């Protein structure tokens, strides 16, 4: 036995066989791939969070928002963006 190498408990197999997973891919009516919804798709982001997530400057994000390039809503004087809608926009589905 090698030192520092973890071993399986007695009576257990060290290597587990791969499990077969059902395909989670769905096809949209137009034949395009329609990925499954993610848990964080409903997260609502502020401009600062969007800037950090997209790794863009604040001025670029504000310009894209004001041009309606990024799907968003204004709440009062502040922009709010759903993470899932931005993902769709990035993937070209929005």
C-alpha positions, 0 to 999 in steps of 0.5 A, a space after each residue: 500500500 502506498 503512503 498517503 493514497 486513500 483506500 476504500 473501506 474494507 468490503 467496498 470496491 475502490 472503483 465505482 462503475 459509471 452510472 448511466 444518466 438519462 439525457 437532460 437535453 431537450 430540443 426546441 421546436 426549431 430544432 435548437 438545443 434547449 438546455 434545462 432550467 438552472 436553479 439560479 435563472 430567476 436570480 435578479 441582478 443589479 448593475 454592479 452584479 452584472 458588471 462583475 458577472 460579465 466582466 465588462 465596464 459599468 459604462 458598457 453595461 449601462 450602454 447595453 441596458 439603455 440600448 435594450 441590447 440586454 433584456 432588463 427592466 428599470 425599477 424606479 431609477 435602477 436596472 434589474 436583470 434576470 440571470 437566466 435572461 442574460 444567459 439566453 441573450 449571451 447564447 443568442 436565444 434572446 
